[in-house]
């Protein structure tokens, strides 16, 4: 994750994103640099419009966050219904148990 952050920081600062720059940023943050990961990052960013990728993700993130919130509302209603049903069933079973004990003592 820190490798991507380094690339984003360089992009925001208007600097060229290359192996040497990524290594400098990571080393200044006291991160042990893995050359293979740096090379993989540079290769994966080749031809990517970072600004467009950020805009696309900025739009998609709020929509994704709204979906779980809607699901939680439905889950709360189901829990309330379940609690009511459980309470009714528990009351019935207590009454049945009491009736059974009454038969024992005549």
Secondary structure as UniProt FT lines:
FT   HELIX           2..12
FT   TURN            13..14
FT   HELIX           19..28
FT   TURN            29..30
FT   HELIX           35..45
FT   TURN            46..47
FT   HELIX           50..105
//
